[in-house]
């Protein structure tokens, strides 16, 4: 199967405009993500999908392929779907979020491998166990509950499942997705769902319209830091400095 990685990258973020080009240790964030994608062993190709010439110029200047997409895309999945409609060669498309600068090639491959090994799934994604009550209660930390076979039952910003006895620990969703081509095309044909709008979680559209989303535990996923604010940039820089120091 041909596998394409797509880094959706929009400039007009509501909370942090221009964050894709925000410097992290002197390098624009989108380039950190592209460098990680380049280390994947299972991607046959990858590109940056954007609606902004500034992002396109930076990516192309550094040797990465770019495809221009519509500014009307409401989320990363819609942007990946637009790429899927233009490129029919690829049977699997991977949404590698451009605001996850600590993503690794190994994490990308873990999700791709899971979809390849789970033929009944239309989408694969990741999770890590949540170890702290603070993170469990943080609405910016998305939680997922799964069935016995690892298929998603629901995603939420609330604590799920409700912690009555602590028997089932919450799982933090890791927002990288591998889609079968036909599944992401199907996603693009549906209107926004009620649950998607209520929780502001794009994956709920797929779930509400019947997609089977398989979830795999991601070793090292607890170290990922999604960037939503300038303070997150500082957190990422501290993490990278520790990581780079450890490699010396």
C-alpha positions in Angstrom: 0.0 0.0 0.0 1.2 3.5 -0.8 1.2 5.7 2.3 1.2 9.5 2.2 2.0 11.8 5.1 0.2 15.1 5.2 1.2 18.0 7.5 -1.9 20.3 7.6 -0.6 23.8 8.4 -2.8 26.9 8.6 -1.6 30.3 9.5 -4.8 31.8 11.0 -4.9 29.9 14.3 -7.5 31.5 16.6 -5.5 31.3 19.8 -2.0 31.6 18.3 -1.9 33.2 14.8 1.1 32.2 12.8 2.1 29.4 15.2 3.2 27.1 12.4 6.1 29.6 11.7 6.8 30.3 15.4 10.5 29.7 16.0 11.5 26.8 18.2 15.2 27.0 19.0 15.5 29.2 15.9 13.6 26.9 13.6 10.0 27.3 12.4 7.7 24.8 14.1 6.4 23.3 10.8 10.0 22.3 9.9 10.4 20.3 13.2 7.4 18.3 12.2 8.6 17.9 8.6 12.0 16.6 9.8 10.2 14.0 11.9 8.1 12.9 9.0 11.3 12.5 6.9 12.5 9.9 9.5 9.4 7.7 9.1 10.1 4.3 7.5 6.6 3.6 6.4 5.7 6.9 4.6 6.3 6.6 0.9 6.1 10.4 0.6 5.0 13.4 2.7 4.0 17.0 2.1 2.8 20.1 3.7 -0.8 21.1 3.0 -1.4 24.8 3.6 -3.5 27.8 2.5 -0.8 30.3 3.3 2.0 31.4 1.0 4.3 32.2 3.9 4.1 28.6 5.2 4.5 27.3 1.6 7.6 29.4 1.0 9.3 28.2 4.2 8.6 24.6 3.5 9.6 24.7 -0.2 12.8 26.7 0.6 13.8 23.9 2.9 13.2 21.2 0.3 9.7 20.0 1.3 6.8 19.4 -1.1 3.8 21.6 -0.7 0.2 21.4 -1.9 -2.0 24.5 -1.6 -5.5 23.8 -0.1 -8.6 25.9 0.5 -8.8 28.4 3.3 -12.3 27.1 4.0 -11.0 23.9 5.6 -12.3 23.9 9.2 -9.8 21.4 10.6 -6.8 19.3 9.7 -8.9 16.3 8.6 -10.7 18.4 6.0 -7.4 19.6 4.7 -6.1 16.0 4.4 -9.3 15.0 2.7 -8.8 17.8 0.1 -5.3 16.3 -0.6 -6.8 12.8 -0.9 -9.2 14.0 -3.5 -6.3 15.4 -5.6 -4.0 12.4 -5.1 -5.6 9.1 -5.8 -2.4 7.1 -5.8 -2.2 6.8 -2.0 -4.3 4.2 -0.2 -3.4 5.4 3.3 -3.1 9.1 4.3 -1.6 10.1 7.6 -2.5 13.4 9.3 0.6 14.6 11.0 -0.4 17.6 13.0 1.8 20.6 12.3 1.5 21.9 15.9 3.2 18.7 17.4 6.9 19.6 17.1 8.0 16.7 19.3 6.4 14.0 17.1 8.8 11.3 15.9 9.1 9.1 12.9 8.6 6.1 15.2 5.2 7.4 16.4 4.1 8.0 12.9 5.1 4.5 11.9 3.3 3.0 15.0 0.0 4.4 13.8 0.5 3.4 10.2 1.4 -0.1 11.2 -1.7 -0.3 13.4 -3.9 0.5 10.4 -2.1 -2.0 8.2 -2.6 -4.6 10.9 -6.3 -3.8 11.6 -8.2 -4.4 8.3 -11.6 -3.7 10.0 -10.5 -0.2 11.0 -11.0 2.8 8.7 -8.9 5.0 10.9 -6.1 4.4 13.4 -4.9 6.8 16.1 -2.9 6.8 19.4 -3.2 7.2 23.1 -1.2 7.1 26.3 -2.4 6.4 29.8 -3.0 9.5 31.9 -1.0 9.5 35.1 -2.0 12.7 36.8 -5.4 14.0 38.0 -4.5 17.5 36.7 -4.1 16.2 33.1 -7.3 14.2 33.4 -9.3 17.3 34.3 -7.6 19.6 31.7 -10.1 20.2 28.9 -7.2 20.8 26.5 -6.2 17.2 27.1 -8.5 15.1 25.0 -9.5 11.7 26.5 -10.6 8.5 24.7 -12.4 5.4 25.9 -12.2 2.2 23.9 -13.8 -1.2 23.8 -12.1 -4.4 24.6 -10.6 -4.6 21.1 -9.2 -1.1 21.2 -11.9 0.6 19.1 -12.9 4.1 20.1 -16.2 4.4 21.9 -15.9 8.2 22.5 -13.5 11.1 22.7 -14.1 14.0 25.1 -12.5 17.0 26.8 -14.2 15.8 30.0 -12.9 13.1 32.2 -14.0 9.8 30.7 -14.8 7.3 32.1 -16.1 9.0 35.3 -13.6 8.0 38.0 -15.9 6.4 40.6 -13.5 3.6 41.7 -10.4 4.2 39.5 -10.7 0.8 37.9 -10.3 2.2 34.4 -7.7 4.9 34.1 -8.3 7.7 31.6 -6.4 7.6 28.3 -5.0 10.7 26.6 -5.7 10.8 22.9 -2.6 11.5 20.7 -3.8 13.4 17.7 -2.1 11.6 14.8 -4.4 9.8 12.4 -3.9 7.2 9.7 -6.9 7.0 7.3 -7.8 4.7 4.5 -8.4 6.7 1.4 -12.1 5.8 1.2 -12.7 6.6 4.9 -11.3 10.2 4.6 -13.3 10.8 1.4 -16.4 9.6 3.3 -15.6 12.0 6.1 -15.4 14.9 3.8 -18.9 14.3 2.5 -20.6 14.5 5.9 -21.6 17.8 7.5 -20.2 18.8 10.8 -21.8 16.6 13.5 -23.5 17.8 16.7 -20.9 16.0 18.9 -18.0 17.5 16.8 -19.4 21.0 17.3 -20.1 20.5 21.0 -16.7 19.1 21.9 -14.8 20.9 19.1 -13.2 17.6 18.2 -12.9 16.7 14.5 -12.7 13.0 15.0 -16.2 12.9 16.5 -17.6 13.5 13.1 -16.1 10.2 11.8 -17.2 8.4 15.0 -20.7 9.8 14.9 -21.2 8.7 11.3 -20.1 5.2 12.0 -16.3 5.0 11.3 -14.3 2.4 13.2 -11.4 4.1 14.8 -8.7 1.8 16.3 -6.5 3.1 19.1 -3.0 2.0 19.8 -0.9 2.9 22.8 2.1 5.1 21.8 5.3 4.5 23.7 6.8 7.9 24.5 3.6 9.7 23.6 3.4 11.2 27.1 6.3 13.5 26.1 4.4 15.1 23.2 3.4 18.8 23.7 0.8 20.3 21.4 1.3 24.0 20.7 -1.7 26.2 21.3 -0.1 29.2 23.0 3.2 31.0 23.1 3.8 29.5 26.5 3.7 26.0 24.9 6.6 27.1 22.7 8.7 27.7 25.8 7.7 24.3 27.2 8.7 22.6 23.9 12.0 24.4 23.9 12.8 23.2 27.4 11.9 19.6 26.4 14.1 19.8 23.3 17.0 21.2 25.2 16.8 18.2 27.6 16.5 15.8 24.7 19.4 17.3 22.8 21.5 17.4 26.0 20.8 13.7 26.6 22.1 12.8 23.1 25.5 14.3 23.7 
